[in-house]
Amino acid sequence: MSTERVNPPHLSPPAGFSHAVVATGTRVVFLAGQTALDTDGKVVGEGLVEQFERALTNLLGALTAAGGTPADLARVTVYATDVADYRTRAAELGGIWRRLAGRNYPAMAVVQVVRLWDEEALVELDGFAVLP
C-alpha cells in the first residue's frame, strides 16, 4: 500500500491528524467501533485516558488480525461523550496515539455523542485501513 498525507498550506496546520489521506492498495479493512471492552465484554478504565488507550488497543488489535498495521489506517473517527474533556486531555491522548500507532496520522474526526452502546463507555473509535 502507498499513502500520501495531504495537508494543504491554505488550511490550518494539523495536530494529531491529516487533512486528507490518499491511499492506494488492494484491500480495504473496515474497522468496527471499539470501546474499552476487555475480553469478557466489560468496560475497563475509570476515565477517558484509560478508556481511550484500551479502545485504541482494541482497534489496532482488530486491524492487526486483518493483516494491517497502524500505518495502513486511512480514516479514524473518535466518538466521545465529552469533547471538552477530550480537548483538555488531548496531549495525553496524543501521547498514547503516538506510542501505539506512530506518527503517520490518518484523516480523523472527533464527534461528541450523547452516549455509547455501553453506558460506562466514554469513547469509541472506528475507521478503515487500506492494505497492500
C-alpha positions as CSV (number, residue, x, y, z in Angstrom):
1,M,0.0,0.0,0.0
2,S,1.1,3.5,-0.5
3,T,-0.3,6.5,1.3
4,E,0.1,10.2,0.8
5,R,-0.8,12.6,3.6
6,V,-2.2,15.8,2.2
7,N,-2.0,18.9,4.4
8,P,-2.6,22.0,2.2
9,P,-1.0,25.2,3.3
10,H,-4.3,27.1,3.0
11,L,-5.8,25.0,5.8
12,S,-4.8,25.3,9.5
13,P,-1.8,23.2,10.4
14,P,-3.0,19.7,11.5
15,A,-2.1,18.5,15.0
16,G,-2.5,14.8,15.5
17,F,-4.4,14.1,12.2
18,S,-4.0,14.6,8.5
19,H,-6.5,16.7,6.4
20,A,-6.6,14.1,3.7
21,V,-5.0,10.7,3.1
22,V,-4.7,9.3,-0.4
23,A,-4.4,5.5,-0.1
24,T,-3.6,3.0,-2.9
25,G,-3.8,-0.7,-2.2
26,T,-5.7,-3.8,-2.9
27,R,-7.7,-4.5,0.3
28,V,-9.9,-2.2,2.4
29,V,-10.5,-3.1,6.0
30,F,-13.5,-1.6,7.7
31,L,-13.0,-1.4,11.5
32,A,-16.0,-1.6,13.7
33,G,-16.3,0.8,16.6
34,Q,-14.2,-0.2,19.5
35,T,-14.6,0.9,23.1
36,A,-12.7,-0.1,26.2
37,L,-14.1,-3.6,26.4
38,D,-11.9,-6.3,27.9
39,T,-12.1,-9.9,26.7
40,D,-15.1,-10.6,29.0
41,G,-17.1,-7.7,27.4
42,K,-16.8,-5.4,30.3
43,V,-15.8,-1.7,30.0
44,V,-12.5,-1.2,31.8
45,G,-10.9,2.1,32.8
46,E,-12.5,4.8,35.0
47,G,-11.5,7.8,33.0
48,L,-11.2,8.9,29.4
49,V,-7.4,8.4,29.1
50,E,-7.6,4.8,30.3
51,Q,-10.6,4.0,28.1
52,F,-9.0,5.7,25.1
53,E,-5.9,3.6,25.4
54,R,-7.9,0.4,25.6
55,A,-10.2,1.4,22.7
56,L,-7.2,2.2,20.5
57,T,-5.5,-1.1,21.5
58,N,-8.7,-2.9,20.6
59,L,-9.0,-1.1,17.2
60,L,-5.3,-1.8,16.4
61,G,-5.8,-5.5,17.5
62,A,-8.7,-5.9,15.0
63,L,-6.5,-4.2,12.3
64,T,-3.5,-6.5,13.1
65,A,-5.8,-9.6,13.0
66,A,-6.9,-8.5,9.5
67,G,-3.3,-8.2,8.4
68,G,-2.7,-4.5,8.7
69,T,-0.5,-2.1,10.7
70,P,-1.2,1.3,12.2
71,A,0.4,2.9,9.1
72,D,-2.4,1.4,7.0
73,L,-5.1,3.5,8.7
74,A,-6.6,5.9,6.3
75,R,-9.5,7.2,8.4
76,V,-10.5,7.1,12.1
77,T,-13.5,8.6,13.8
78,V,-13.5,9.2,17.6
79,Y,-16.8,9.4,19.3
80,A,-16.6,11.0,22.8
81,T,-19.3,11.6,25.3
82,D,-17.4,14.8,26.5
83,V,-15.5,16.7,23.8
84,A,-14.4,19.3,26.4
85,D,-12.7,16.6,28.5
86,Y,-11.2,15.1,25.3
87,R,-9.7,18.5,24.4
88,T,-8.4,19.0,27.9
89,R,-6.6,15.7,27.7
90,A,-5.5,16.0,24.1
91,A,-1.8,16.0,24.9
92,E,-2.2,12.7,26.9
93,L,-4.3,11.1,24.3
94,G,-1.9,12.2,21.6
95,G,1.0,10.6,23.5
96,I,-1.0,7.3,23.7
97,W,-1.7,7.5,19.9
98,R,2.0,8.1,19.1
99,R,3.1,5.2,21.4
100,L,0.6,2.7,20.0
101,A,0.1,3.9,16.4
102,G,3.0,6.1,15.5
103,R,3.1,9.4,13.7
104,N,1.5,8.5,10.4
105,Y,-1.8,10.1,11.2
106,P,-4.9,9.2,9.4
107,A,-7.7,11.6,8.5
108,M,-9.6,12.0,11.7
109,A,-12.7,13.5,13.3
110,V,-13.8,13.8,16.9
111,V,-17.6,13.8,17.4
112,Q,-19.5,14.3,20.6
113,V,-22.3,11.8,21.3
114,V,-24.9,11.7,24.0
115,R,-23.9,8.1,24.9
116,L,-22.4,5.0,23.5
117,W,-23.7,1.4,23.4
118,D,-22.3,0.6,26.9
119,E,-23.3,3.3,29.3
120,E,-19.9,3.2,31.0
121,A,-18.1,3.8,27.8
122,L,-16.6,7.3,27.4
123,V,-15.0,6.9,23.9
124,E,-15.3,4.8,20.8
125,L,-13.0,4.6,17.8
126,D,-13.8,3.2,14.3
127,G,-12.2,3.6,10.9
128,F,-10.8,1.9,7.9
129,A,-7.5,1.0,6.5
130,V,-6.1,0.2,3.1
131,L,-3.7,-2.8,2.9
132,P,-1.3,-3.7,0.1
